[in-house]
Amino acid sequence: MEKQSRNSFTGSLGFVLAAAGSAVGLGNIWRFPYLAAKDGGGLFLLVYLVLALTFGFTLLTTEIAIGRKTKQSPLTAYHQVKKGWNWLGVVACIVPMMIMPYYCVIGGWVLKYFITFATGHMEEAATDSFFTGFITNQTDSTLMMAIFLLIVAVIIFMGVNAGIENISKVMMPILLVLVIGITIFCMTLKYEDGGVVRTGLQGFQILVVPELKGITLSSFFTVVLDAMGQLFYSLSVAMGIMIAYGSYVKDDASLAASINQIEIFDTAVAFLAGVMIIPAVFVFMGKEGMSAGPSLMFVSLPKIFVQMGALGRIIGSIFFLMVLFAAITSAMSILEAIVSSLMDQFHLERQSATILECIMALVVGIIVCLGYNSLYFEVKLPNGSVAQILDIMDYISNNILMPVVAIGTCILIGWVVGPKVVLDEVEKTGKKLGRRGLYVVMIKFVAPILLLVLLLKSLGILTII
């Protein structure tokens, strides 16, 4: 009965755009360029592409197939695949529940910057004290987080077709046009600094030309692990999202074609994000400016927009609108993974499940906001970084729980029930899965080993790499 009554995407396009919208988030836009600049530019890009076509493809295919086969959300799907494996569904559901509150906090930051640029206060946003002043202001940061959460909640409240699918069909093409437009503009930039002229094309070369000077086996493996960690962000795997979205795909849709389209869309936008940000930062701040990490978007880029003059206000507004769209489409998918789980496990109505999760996200989101003022503290994590509340939640969800979910999924499909379960689901429309042999080797051997190494390194147990 559940299978007949469950909502579904009206067509493959809606599914692909929704899944791509989930994949194209804040991780693609600020984390990908930062890692590319840190890890040898073209070398990181090459490793990322290889992993996307092998490791990422394997996890993406597995989760979408599990979702469509079981017609269940992550919390209940694993038990449907194999009795006794509901623990994996619980962990897979905890991940988005942890991510949702702090993602809304960061979404609130993006909203604040968009409003600031759109209302003509670009110079204010570019001051050294603006970002710190905003996140330490309890009222302002909490209000922006709550507004962002409300926007996402309304979309999920509307349902799979009227909400997720329709919004994705509008936002994703606009987002792609904005990304391409800003990318072309950034490639044409030129700036003279102390007699030295830096151009956007020179910055582009940093992204695409591999920097192999001083590379060692250890540093290369670090690049591999960084790229693999980025794929979790980029493809929205190991957090239940693709299982939830896969459960809304009709049985007559070609999963093989859809998976290829999601891969292409996500990788293209990740690459364009690098082309959009790295040349601009290089032109105005030099190579050292690209080491800013997470602060790149909120501290470095506003300064760059100011240096563009009057045009910077327009470009900056368009940029933060684009980032806001990316944040919303990703947050939609995170919230849907939780809401669909509550609906399937506890038989709640969509509206009740949405309200319940949003109340929880709001409460925890407020705590995250307070982590930069009245609840501020610092703790050193096993991976060596110094963290506050947001960083701790990000570390637990992304560095521990997501690799655990991915390893568990590989063991379940690769060794317990067998890869044929996924392959049969993907190919039941008659269209064969390309890279079929690769999928079997990856799910059984390569992916779990790489994931275990990533987990051990995140826990600080493996320190030689």
NUKOL-257338 format. One record per atom (N, C-alpha, C): z, y, x. Coordinates in steps of 0.02 Angstrom, whole numbers, padded with zeros to 5 digits, always signed. Layout:
% NUKOL-257338
ZYX...
% end
This chain:
% NUKOL-257338
+00000-00061+00042+00000+00000+00000+00000+00063+00043+00039+00060+00098+00044+00117+00144-00024+00135+00172-00064+00083+00186-00129+00095+00217-00176+00133+00170-00171+00116+00105-00216+00150+00058-00195+00222+00045-00129+00235+00043-00105+00301+00022-00101+00351+00079-00108+00328+00141-00100+00372+00198-00157+00422+00202-00141+00485+00220-00192+00536+00230-00237+00516+00288-00297+00545+00290-00341+00533+00347-00384+00594+00359-00409+00600+00421-00457+00653+00436-00521+00639+00398-00554+00692+00375-00614+00683+00334-00673+00656+00375-00671+00667+00440-00725+00643+00483-00705+00643+00556-00749+00618+00599-00735+00615+00670-00725+00684+00701-00763+00734+00677-00759+00801+00705-00688+00829+00697-00659+00820+00637-00592+00844+00625-00542+00812+00671-00549+00746+00681-00504+00709+00726-00512+00733+00798-00573+00737+00821-00586+00757+00891-00559+00828+00904-00571+00874+00858-00547+00943+00868-00471+00947+00866-00440+00908+00821-00367+00907+00817-00338+00877+00880-00366+00821+00903-00342+00788+00964-00353+00832+01025-00412+00863+01028-00426+00909+01083-00380+00969+01081-00365+00993+01020-00319+01049+01012-00250+01032+01038-00229+00970+01026-00166+00947+01052-00167+00945+01128-00223+00920+01155-00230+00913+01227-00234+00980+01262-00270+01028+01232-00279+01093+01263-00220+01138+01245-00170+01136+01287-00110+01175+01275-00090+01216+01334-00027+01236+01335-00002+01278+01390-00007+01243+01457+00001+01177+01457-00003+01139+01519-00071+01147+01552-00124+01145+01511-00192+01155+01538-00201+01224+01567-00174+01275+01533-00191+01343+01550-00152+01371+01609-00087+01354+01616-00052+01381+01675-00038+01328+01727-00027+01265+01706-00006+01214+01754-00065+01187+01795-00122+01178+01763-00180+01152+01798-00203+01199+01855-00213+01264+01842-00233+01309+01896-00182+01312+01953-00117+01312+01935-00064+01315+01986-00067+01253+02031-00073+01194+02002-00076+01132+02041-00140+01129+02082-00195+01152+02053-00258+01152+02089-00254+01196+02152-00222+01254+02145-00214+01299+02202-00167+01269+02254-00115+01234+02231-00065+01205+02276-00091+01144+02313-00132+01104+02279-00151+01038+02305-00222+01034+02331-00245+01087+02364-00309+01082+02399-00370+01095+02357-00362+01131+02301-00420+01153+02262-00464+01096+02239-00522+01090+02270-00571+01040+02251-00545+00969+02258-00498+00958+02305-00469+00891+02313-00431+00872+02251-00388+00917+02226-00351+00905+02164-00399+00893+02106-00450+00934+02103-00499+00930+02048-00533+00862+02048-00553+00838+02107-00587+00773+02113-00540+00716+02093-00478+00718+02118-00429+00666+02101-00414+00667+02027-00408+00727+01999-00394+00734+01927-00450+00704+01885-00513+00718+01903-00570+00691+01866-00572+00615+01869-00559+00587+01928-00559+00514+01935-00504+00483+01892-00443+00513+01894-00388+00487+01855-00400+00497+01780-00431+00552+01761-00446+00564+01690-00492+00510+01662-00540+00488+01703-00589+00438+01681-00563+00367+01686-00505+00358+01717-00476+00290+01725-00407+00286+01692-00359+00316+01723-00289+00314+01700-00282+00349+01632-00308+00411+01627-00303+00448+01564-00340+00414+01508-00400+00390+01523-00441+00355+01474-00404+00294+01446-00370+00258+01490-00333+00197+01470-00277+00213+01421-00235+00262+01438-00179+00279+01394-00203+00309+01328-00254+00352+01332-00281+00384+01272-00310+00332+01224-00350+00287+01250-00380+00233+01210-00327+00190+01178-00276+00172+01216-00223+00128+01191-00186+00159+01133-00165+00221+01141-00124+00253+01090-00163+00267+01026-00225+00289+01032-00266+00302+00972-00278+00236+00935-00292+00183+00972-00305+00118+00941-00243+00091+00906-00184+00098+00938-00121+00076+00907-00110+00114+00841-00123+00179+00842-00114+00220+00782-00159+00197+00726-00224+00187+00740-00270+00168+00686-00257+00097+00662-00241+00052+00708-00229-00019+00689-00169-00025+00642-00115+00009+00659-00053+00002+00621-00049+00050+00562-00088+00105+00564-00084+00159+00515-00011+00184+00509+00021+00187+00567+00091+00208+00570+00101+00262+00623+00156+00298+00617+00175+00348+00666+00208+00314+00727+00221+00351+00781+00248+00320+00841+00314+00283+00831+00357+00310+00787+00423+00279+00777+00418+00208+00750+00368+00195+00709+00362+00129+00676+00303+00088+00701+00256+00118+00737+00194+00083+00756+00206+00025+00805+00248+00036+00855+00258-00016+00906+00287-00080+00876+00330-00073+00826+00359-00132+00793+00305-00170+00754+00255-00133+00729+00200-00165+00694+00156-00205+00742+00149-00179+00803+00109-00214+00854+00144-00278+00875+00211-00273+00886+00250-00331+00908+00322-00322+00886+00347-00368+00846+00416-00364+00822+00463-00364+00882+00515-00322+00878+00564-00317+00932+00549-00260+00980+00491-00228+00971+00472-00173+01016+00483-00104+00983+00525-00102+00931+00538-00038+00899+00576+00011+00944+00610-00016+00995+00645+00029+01043+00596+00076+01077+00535+00051+01090+00484+00093+01123+00462+00149+01076+00459+00133+01011+00443+00184+00962+00496+00238+00958+00559+00218+00964+00614+00266+00963+00609+00315+01021+00596+00287+01081+00589+00330+01141+00528+00376+01133+00473+00347+01107+00412+00387+01098+00422+00444+01048+00468+00434+01001+00482+00487+00952+00532+00538+00979+00577+00516+01022+00625+00563+01053+00588+00615+01096+00534+00594+01129+00496+00639+01173+00474+00703+01136+00435+00698+01081+00415+00760+01047+00475+00798+01017+00528+00762+00998+00587+00796+00971+00621+00838+01025+00617+00816+01088+00644+00855+01143+00598+00913+01162+00532+00900+01159+00484+00950+01180+00477+01007+01130+00480+00991+01066+00466+01041+01014+00507+01105+01020+00574+01102+01028+00612+01164+01032+00593+01209+01091+00588+01180+01151+00573+01224+01208+00500+01245+01211+00456+01204+01180+00385+01225+01176+00380+01286+01130+00420+01288+01077+00420+01346+01032+00448+01407+01067+00496+01397+01112+00523+01453+01151+00468+01483+01194+00431+01440+01229+00376+01465+01271+00320+01494+01228+00308+01463+01169+00260+01491+01122+00280+01560+01100+00345+01571+01093+00372+01637+01077+00359+01688+01132+00362+01664+01194+00346+01708+01251+00273+01731+01246+00229+01684+01233+00157+01699+01227+00146+01749+01170+00178+01737+01113+00173+01782+01056+00195+01853+01074+00250+01858+01111+00275+01923+01132+00225+01960+01175+00194+01925+01223+00145+01956+01267+00082+01977+01230+00061+01934+01181+00003+01953+01142+00016+02017+01102+00073+02020+01070+00091+02080+01031+00095+02141+01076+00126+02132+01135+00134+02188+01182+00066+02215+01204+00020+02171+01222-00047+02193+01243-00086+02222+01185-00084+02188+01127-00123+02210+01069-00101+02278+01043-00037+02296+01054-00011+02361+01031-00014+02414+01085-00049+02399+01140-00062+02451+01191-00006+02462+01241+00038+02413+01251+00093+02420+01299+00083+02376+01361+00021+02372+01384+00004+02330+01441+00043+02347+01503+00049+02413+01518+00084+02434+01579+00157+02412+01578+00187+02413+01519+00257+02391+01512+00263+02317+01528+00215+02277+01503+00216+02204+01515+00207+02187+01588+00177+02231+01626+00162+02217+01697+00219+02236+01744+00272+02268+01718+00328+02287+01761+00367+02225+01782+00400+02230+01840+00437+02172+01867+00494+02150+01821+00522+02196+01783+00581+02180+01743+00565+02156+01672+00501+02160+01651+00485+02148+01581+00500+02076+01560+00475+02028+01598+00483+01958+01579+00557+01938+01578+00592+01955+01631+00663+01938+01635+00703+01974+01580+00685+02036+01569+00719+02075+01517+00709+02044+01448+00649+02018+01436+00634+01988+01371+00670+01922+01361+00666+01876+01409+00696+01809+01398+00773+01812+01399+00802+01864+01429+00875+01871+01429+00900+01909+01369+00854+01936+01329+00873+01971+01267+00879+01920+01211+00939+01905+01189+00951+01852+01140+00912+01862+01076+00914+01923+01049+00882+01937+00985+00806+01931+00988+00777+01964+01038+00704+01966+01044+00674+01897+01056+00702+01861+01105+00674+01795+01123+00683+01745+01065+00740+01748+01032+00753+01702+00975+00707+01717+00917+00695+01781+00903+00652+01802+00848+00580+01777+00859+00554+01786+00920+00486+01764+00936+00480+01688+00931+00531+01653+00954+00531+01580+00949+00529+01559+00876+00569+01591+00834+00573+01574+00763+00507+01588+00726+00474+01644+00743+00410+01661+00712+00357+01609+00731+00355+01591+00796+00307+01541+00819+00319+01474+00783+00382+01453+00778+00399+01391+00743+00377+01393+00670+00387+01451+00638+00369+01459+00568+00293+01451+00558+00254+01481+00603+00181+01476+00599+00159+01402+00602+00188+01366+00649+00170+01295+00658+00194+01254+00598+00254+01269+00574+00282+01232+00517+00239+01239+00455+00214+01300+00442+00172+01312+00384+00109+01269+00386+00079+01263+00446+00018+01222+00454+00033+01149+00439+00087+01122+00467+00106+01052+00455+00126+01041+00382+00158+01090+00353+00178+01088+00283+00118+01076+00238+00060+01105+00259-00001+01101+00219-00034+01033+00221-00016+00992+00270-00041+00923+00273-00096+00911+00324-00121+00850+00325-00170+00829+00376-00237+00865+00367-00263+00868+00307-00329+00897+00296-00327+00973+00290-00288+00998+00243-00284+01071+00231-00251+01106+00289-00206+01072+00324-00170+01103+00379-00201+01089+00447-00185+01030+00475-00206+01013+00543-00281+01016+00553-00318+00982+00509-00391+00976+00518-00426+01044+00509-00410+01079+00455-00444+01143+00442-00427+01196+00494-00364+01199+00514-00344+01248+00565-00378+01232+00631-00381+01168+00649-00413+01147+00712-00487+01165+00712-00520+01157+00654-00592+01172+00650-00605+01247+00659-00556+01288+00643-00564+01361+00653-00542+01382+00723-00482+01360+00743-00453+01384+00805-00488+01358+00867-00508+01294+00867-00536+01265+00928-00603+01296+00949-00651+01307+00903-00712+01341+00924-00699+01412+00949-00654+01448+00915-00637+01516+00938-00606+01513+01007-00559+01466+01017-00526+01459+01082-00577+01445+01136-00625+01401+01123-00675+01383+01173-00719+01443+01190-00739+01482+01140-00779+01542+01153-00740+01592+01195-00675+01601+01178-00634+01649+01217-00626+01626+01289-00614+01561+01299-00607+01534+01367-00671+01545+01407-00728+01528+01378-00792+01536+01413-00805+01610+01429-00791+01654+01381-00801+01726+01391-00759+01754+01448-00694+01737+01448-00650+01762+01501-00670+01732+01568-00690+01668+01567-00711+01634+01629-00770+01670+01661-00821+01686+01621-00880+01721+01647-00860+01789+01674-00817+01825+01638-00794+01890+01661-00758+01885+01729-00713+01837+01735-00673+01829+01797-00717+01812+01857-00773+01778+01845-00818+01761+01900-00853+01823+01928-00857+01876+01888-00893+01936+01910-00846+01988+01944-00781+01973+01947-00733+02021+01974-00743+02033+02049-00726+02094+02070-00730+02112+02141-00675+02164+02155-00641+02158+02212-00586+02204+02227-00581+02214+02303-00571+02276+02323-00564+02291+02395-00491+02304+02411-00466+02269+02460-00395+02274+02480-00391+02282+02556-00377+02344+02578-00371+02357+02649-00435+02345+02687-00491+02361+02655-00556+02352+02687-00585+02283+02678-00546+02238+02650-00570+02170+02637-00590+02164+02564-00651+02141+02552-00676+02134+02484-00669+02060+02463-00634+02051+02407-00627+01984+02379-00664+01980+02313-00700+01925+02303-00740+01917+02242-00718+01856+02202-00737+01857+02138-00722+01800+02095-00755+01736+02118-00815+01742+02147-00850+01682+02171-00812+01650+02229-00780+01691+02271-00739+01664+02326-00680+01625+02297-00650+01653+02244-00595+01618+02211-00618+01553+02180-00679+01553+02153-00707+01493+02124-00715+01438+02176-00735+01458+02236-00743+01409+02291-00677+01375+02308-00621+01413+02303-00555+01384+02317-00541+01327+02268-00563+01336+02206-00552+01286+02155-00594+01224+02165-00658+01232+02184-00704+01175+02185-00716+01143+02253-00702+01180+02307-00714+01152+02374-00650+01119+02399-00651+01054+02414-00591+01019+02438-00565+01048+02504-00499+01061+02506-00466+01085+02567-00432+01024+02600-00465+00998+02652-00441+00936+02683-00404+00948+02748-00397+01011+02768-00363+01027+02831-00289+01008+02827-00267+00968+02875-00196+00948+02878-00176+00896+02826-00224+00866+02791-00208+00817+02740-00183+00752+02772-00130+00725+02746-00102+00661+02770-00101+00612+02712-00086+00550+02726-00082+00499+02673-00027+00519+02623+00029+00543+02649+00085+00564+02607+00066+00622+02562+00034+00674+02591+00015+00732+02551-00040+00715+02500-00084+00669+02519-00136+00647+02472-00105+00611+02412-00054+00570+02426-00021+00535+02371+00016+00584+02326+00041+00638+02354+00073+00690+02314+00022+00722+02267-00038+00733+02292-00092+00759+02250-00107+00712+02193-00110+00646+02208-00123+00595+02156-00069+00597+02102-00005+00600+02123+00050+00601+02075+00051+00665+02034+00035+00722+02067+00031+00786+02031-00023+00783+01977-00081+00756+01996-00137+00751+01949-00120+00703+01892-00085+00649+01908-00066+00601+01857-00015+00632+01809+00033+00669+01836+00082+00704+01794+00048+00755+01749-00003+00789+01776-00041+00838+01736-00077+00806+01678-00099+00743+01687-00135+00709+01634-00091+00697+01573-00026+00689+01583+00020+00682+01526+00017+00745+01484+00020+00804+01519+00015+00868+01483-00054+00875+01450-00105+00860+01489-00173+00874+01467-00197+00832+01408-00181+00767+01410-00208+00722+01359-00159+00707+01303-00099+00735+01307-00047+00724+01255-00032+00650+01246-00030+00612+01301-00014+00541+01296+00061+00531+01311+00086+00473+01290+00156+00454+01302+00207+00498+01266+00185+00532+01213+00232+00571+01173+00220+00559+01098+00185+00506+01082+00177+00486+01012+00123+00523+00974+00096+00576+01003+00048+00618+00966-00016+00581+00950-00045+00548+00999-00109+00515+00988-00102+00454+00943-00043+00424+00940-00031+00370+00892-00031+00399+00821+00004+00455+00813+00006+00488+00747-00064+00509+00725-00101+00542+00769-00169+00564+00751-00215+00505+00741-00207+00453+00782-00248+00393+00775-00237+00359+00707-00176+00365+00680-00161+00333+00616-00198+00367+00558-00224+00427+00570-00261+00464+00518-00337+00455+00524-00359+00414+00573-00431+00404+00583-00456+00348+00537-00510+00359+00503-00538+00309+00457-00563+00248+00495-00562+00191+00462-00582+00128+00494-00655+00125+00513-00697+00166+00479-00769+00164+00494-00789+00214+00548-00741+00252+00575-00756+00300+00628-00761+00265+00696-00805+00289+00738-00814+00259+00805-00761+00287+00853-00711+00246+00869-00659+00269+00915-00686+00280+00985-00732+00237+01006-00760+00243+01074-00793+00311+01084-00832+00333+01035-00866+00398+01040-00815+00455+01038-00766+00450+00995-00715+00502+00988-00674+00510+01052-00656+00454+01082-00617+00455+01144-00656+00490+01200-00720+00474+01206-00762+00507+01256-00765+00582+01244-00772+00602+01181-00776+00674+01164-00711+00710+01180-00654+00678+01166-00589+00709+01181-00582+00717+01256-00600+00666+01294-00597+00669+01368-00638+00728+01394-00700+00733+01370-00745+00786+01394-00718+00855+01376-00696+00863+01314-00670+00927+01291-00610+00949+01332-00563+00903+01340-00501+00919+01376-00514+00936+01449-00553+00894+01482-00567+00905+01553-00606+00970+01564-00652+00984+01519-00691+01047+01524-00647+01108+01518-00600+01107+01469-00556+01164+01459-00507+01171+01517-00481+01115+01543-00436+01117+01601-00472+01149+01661-00535+01128+01672-00575+01156+01726-00588+01231+01715-00607+01249+01653-00620+01319+01637-00557+01362+01645-00499+01333+01630-00436+01369+01640-00427+01386+01714-00445+01338+01757-00443+01351+01829-00491+01405+01849-00553+01402+01822-00605+01452+01838-00585+01520+01810-00548+01520+01756-00527+01582+01723-00471+01617+01762-00424+01578+01787-00363+01607+01817-00367+01613+01893-00389+01561+01928-00388+01563+02002-00430+01619+02031-00494+01629+02010-00532+01686+02037-00499+01753+02025-00471+01763+01965-00439+01827+01949-00379+01840+01993-00337+01789+02001-00277+01797+02044-00297+01807+02116-00348+01769+02139-00370+01776+02209-00398+01846+02222-00438+01872+02176-00469+01938+02186-00417+01993+02195-00365+01992+02153-00317+02047+02154-00254+02034+02195-00239+01970+02209-00176+01955+02243-00185+01911+02305-00247+01891+02319-00258+01848+02378-00237+01776+02365-00246+01735+02416-00231+01664+02409-00156+01651+02396-00113+01693+02427-00041+01683+02419-00018+01697+02347-00057+01736+02310-00039+01751+02241-00042+01691+02195-00078+01639+02216-00087+01580+02174-00029+01531+02179+00020+01546+02221+00078+01502+02228+00134+01520+02180+00119+01563+02132+00171+01588+02086+00197+01535+02038+00160+01482+02026+00183+01429+01983+00188+01451+01910+00240+01429+01874+00246+01445+01803+00247+01520+01787+00270+01560+01835+00273+01632+01822+00204+01665+01826+00153+01626+01844+00085+01651+01851+00062+01687+01788+00072+01655+01730+00047+01682+01668+00085+01744+01645+00151+01743+01652+00192+01796+01623+00210+01852+01671+00201+01841+01736+00219+01893+01784+00158+01917+01823+00119+01871+01851+00062+01890+01893+00003+01916+01853-00017+01880+01800-00077+01899+01763-00073+01968+01730-00016+01988+01700-00012+02056+01672-00025+02110+01724-00002+02098+01786-00015+02147+01840-00090+02151+01856-00123+02094+01851-00195+02091+01864-00233+02129+01809-00212+02119+01747-00245+02154+01691-00237+02230+01698-00180+02252+01722-00169+02324+01733-00218+02351+01785-00230+02312+01838-00276+02334+01890-00348+02337+01866-00363+02305+01810-00430+02309+01781-00441+02374+01742-00387+02411+01733-00393+02475+01697-00397+02465+01622-00434+02510+01588-00439+02508+01514-00467+02441+01490-00513+02412+01529-00541+02347+01509-00489+02292+01510-00439+02301+01554-00386+02251+01560-00346+02242+01496-00340+02297+01457-00302+02293+01395-00339+02247+01346-00405+02253+01343-00445+02211+01299-00445+02138+01323-00459+02129+01388-00461+02062+01416-00392+02029+01410-00339+02066+01423-00271+02040+01419-00254+02018+01348-00273+02059+01299-00260+02042+01228-00298+01979+01209-00362+01975+01230-00402+01915+01214-00373+01853+01248-00350+01863+01311-00322+01807+01349-00260+01779+01314-00213+01823+01296-00152+01799+01265-00163+01774+01193-00215+01798+01159-00234+01770+01094-00258+01698+01104-00299+01688+01156-00325+01622+01171-00267+01574+01189-00220+01597+01229-00163+01556+01248-00120+01541+01186-00113+01589+01142-00075+01580+01080-00106+01526+01036-00173+01528+01030-00208+01476+00991-00196+01407+01022-00200+01404+01089-00190+01340+01124-00119+01314+01113-00070+01360+01115+00000+01341+01104+00011+01316+01033-00020+01350+00984-00012+01330+00914-00042+01261+00900-00103+01249+00925-00135+01184+00912-00097+01127+00945-00066+01139+01002-00025+01088+01035+00041+01078+00998+00073+01132+00979+00136+01127+00942+00127+01093+00875+00069+01104+00843+00053+01069+00781+00057+00993+00791+00028+00969+00845+00026+00897+00857+00095+00870+00874+00134+00908+00911+00202+00887+00928+00244+00880+00865+00240+00931+00821+00278+00929+00759+00254+00873+00713+00189+00862+00710+00161+00810+00667+00185+00740+00689+00191+00729+00755+00215+00664+00779+00285+00649+00753+00326+00702+00748+00395+00693+00723+00395+00686+00647+00359+00731+00613+00358+00730+00540+00330+00664+00513+00275+00640+00542+00246+00576+00519+00295+00518+00531+00334+00522+00585+00384+00470+00599+00439+00470+00547+00463+00529+00529+00515+00535+00478+00489+00510+00410+00425+00525+00396+00395+00503+00333+00389+00427+00330+00367+00397+00386+00356+00324+00386+00422+00285+00388+00470+00309+00428+00532+00272+00436+00580+00281+00378+00585+00343+00353+00635+00358+00302+00604+00374+00233+00537+00367+00229+00501+00377+00166+00513+00446+00135+00517+00496+00178+00525+00565+00155+00458+00595+00135+00459+00644+00092+00400+00684+00077+00383+00727+00137+00320+00745+00146+00299+00786+00203+00339+00851+00207+00347+00885+00151+00383+00949+00151+00455+00941+00173+00489+00889+00149+00559+00877+00167+00565+00861+00242+00520+00818+00266+00521+00799+00337+00508+00860+00382+00462+00903+00361+00446+00963+00400+00505+01010+00403+00536+01022+00346+00594+01067+00343+00651+01040+00386+00664+00975+00381+00719+00943+00419+00708+00951+00494+00648+00935+00518+00634+00940+00590+00635+01012+00613+00610+01058+00572+00609+01129+00592+00680+01158+00598+00725+01135+00555+00795+01157+00561+00824+01133+00627+00811+01070+00645+00835+01043+00709+00803+01080+00768+00738+01092+00764+00703+01127+00818+00728+01199+00825+00743+01231+00769+00768+01300+00771+00836+01304+00804+00881+01257+00786+00948+01257+00815+00945+01245+00891+00907+01195+00912+00901+01180+00984+00862+01235+01019+00812+01263+00985+00774+01319+01014+00818+01379+01028+00865+01393+00983+00913+01448+00994+00955+01435+01056+00976+01372+01064+01016+01353+01123+00976+01363+01186+00911+01344+01184+00867+01354+01242+00861+01428+01259+00852+01470+01208+00848+01543+01219+00913+01569+01250+00970+01545+01226+01034+01567+01253+01045+01543+01324+01005+01492+01344+01010+01467+01412+00990+01517+01465+00958+01572+01443+00939+01625+01491+00986+01685+01488+01038+01680+01447+01088+01734+01445+01159+01706+01440+01186+01701+01379+01257+01682+01372+01272+01610+01393+01222+01566+01390+01233+01496+01411+01200+01480+01478+01189+01532+01518+01153+01522+01582+01194+01483+01632+01163+01434+01663+01193+01397+01719+01135+01368+01759+01151+01345+01819+01100+01313+01861+01124+01245+01883+01077+01197+01884+01093+01130+01907+01034+01104+01947+01049+01066+01999+00995+01039+02041+00975+00970+02014+00910+00962+02001+00884+00900+01974+00869+00849+02029+00863+00785+02012+00848+00734+02063+00783+00747+02102+00735+00783+02071+00672+00796+02106+00677+00857+02152+00737+00887+02156+00749+00942+02203+00745+01011+02173+00720+01018+02112+00713+01085+02082+00778+01108+02050+00786+01174+02047+00845+01204+02015+00827+01220+01943+00870+01200+01896+00851+01203+01825+00903+01237+01781+00877+01266+01725+00918+01289+01670+00906+01241+01610+00930+01260+01551+00925+01214+01493+00854+01194+01479+00807+01242+01477+00737+01226+01463+00709+01178+01515+00724+01191+01579+00698+01149+01633+00726+01078+01629+00790+01072+01610+00821+01006+01604+00787+00965+01549+00775+00997+01492+00742+00962+01437+00670+00943+01456+00636+00987+01491+00568+00973+01514+00568+00915+01564+00617+00914+01609+00622+00861+01659+00634+00793+01627+00683+00791+01581+00700+00727+01548+00641+00701+01507+00609+00745+01469+00554+00723+01426+00491+00704+01466+00471+00748+01512+00408+00738+01547+00413+00693+01608+00468+00696+01644+00474+00659+01707+00507+00591+01700+00545+00581+01646+00579+00517+01637+00554+00480+01575+00562+00510+01516+00547+00474+01454+00472+00459+01446+00428+00506+01464+00357+00494+01456+00331+00438+01501+00350+00436+01566+00331+00378+01606+00359+00312+01578+00421+00314+01551+00450+00253+01522+00408+00229+01462+00389+00276+01419+00346+00259+01361+00280+00230+01384+00250+00262+01434+00184+00240+01459+00189+00171+01492+00241+00160+01532+00251+00094+01564+00261+00041+01510+00304+00056+01461+00317+00009+01407+00254-00008+01368+00212+00042+01356+00149+00032+01320+00103-00013+01360+00099-00001+01426+00057-00042+01469+00079-00115+01470+00145-00126+01472+00172-00195+01473+00159-00229+01405+00170-00192+01351+00160-00220+01284+00087-00241+01273+00041-00195+01288-00030-00209+01276-00060-00252+01331-00041-00239+01393-00071-00276+01449-00048-00348+01454+00017-00361+01438+00045-00427+01452+00075-00463+01392+00102-00426+01343+00136-00459+01287+00087-00480+01232+00049-00431+01205+00001-00448+01152-00070-00455+01179-00084-00427+01237-00150-00433+01268-00196-00375+01252-00239-00355+01300-00285-00299+01290-00334-00308+01232-00345-00371+01212-00393-00385+01158-00374-00350+01093-00309-00340+01082-00285-00307+01021-00314-00237+01016-00312-00200+01072-00339-00132+01074-00415-00134+01074-00445-00177+01114-00518-00180+01119-00550-00198+01051-00520-00244+01015-00546-00263+00949-00543-00205+00901-00489-00167+00904-00481-00109+00859-00533-00055+00874-00543-00041+00939-00591+00010+00959-00662-00010+00940-00677-00075+00946-00746-00098+00938-00762-00126+00869-00716-00118+00821-00727-00151+00757-00784-00120+00715-00807-00061+00735-00865-00032+00701-00931-00057+00730-00926-00096+00784-00986-00123+00815-01006-00088+00879-00978-00029+00891-00994+00008+00952-00948-00014+01008-00977-00040+01062-00938-00065+01118-00904-00009+01157-00846-00025+01184-00810+00023+01225-00838+00023+01296-00863+00080+01318-00884+00085+01388-00822+00078+01433-00832+00057+01495-00776+00047+01541-00727-00007+01516-00754-00057+01482-00713-00110+01452-00673-00148+01505-00709-00170+01558-00676-00207+01612-00625-00163+01648-00643-00100+01657-00597-00052+01689-00533-00045+01648-00541-00043+01582-00482-00036+01538-00433-00093+01550-00458-00155+01552-00415-00213+01560-00377-00211+01627-00413-00195+01681-00382-00191+01747-00329-00135+01749-00345-00078+01719-00299-00021+01720-00236-00035+01680-00243-00062+01619-00185-00071+01574-00139-00126+01601-00168-00176+01637-00127-00231+01661-00096-00218+01730-00134-00186+01773-00111-00181+01843-00102-00110+01869-00156-00072+01871-00155-00008+01906-00110+00044+01873-00118+00054+01808-00079+00106+01773-00004+00094+01777+00022+00034+01762+00095+00025+01766+00123+00035+01836+00085+00015+01888+00109+00025+01956+00112+00100+01973+00059+00137+01957+00058+00209+01969+00114+00244+01930+00124+00223+01869+00176+00253+01827+00246+00240+01854+00256+00180+01879+00321+00162+01909+00336+00206+01970+00285+00215+02012+00293+00258+02071+00309+00330+02050+00273+00354+01998+00286+00422+01973+00357+00429+01947+00381+00378+01911+00449+00379+01884+00501+00378+01940+00492+00335+01989+00539+00330+02045+00541+00395+02085+00483+00427+02093+00481+00491+02129+00517+00545+02089+00507+00546+02023+00540+00596+01980+00615+00588+01981+00639+00526+01987+00711+00512+01988+00742+00524+02056+00699+00540+02105+00725+00552+02173+00739+00489+02211+00719+00431+02183+00731+00367+02216+00679+00356+02272+00617+00375+02258+00563+00367+02306+00553+00435+02340+00575+00442+02401+00572+00507+02436+00525+00508+02494+00493+00452+02510+00450+00451+02569+00383+00484+02555+00366+00493+02491+00302+00523+02473+00310+00597+02461
% end
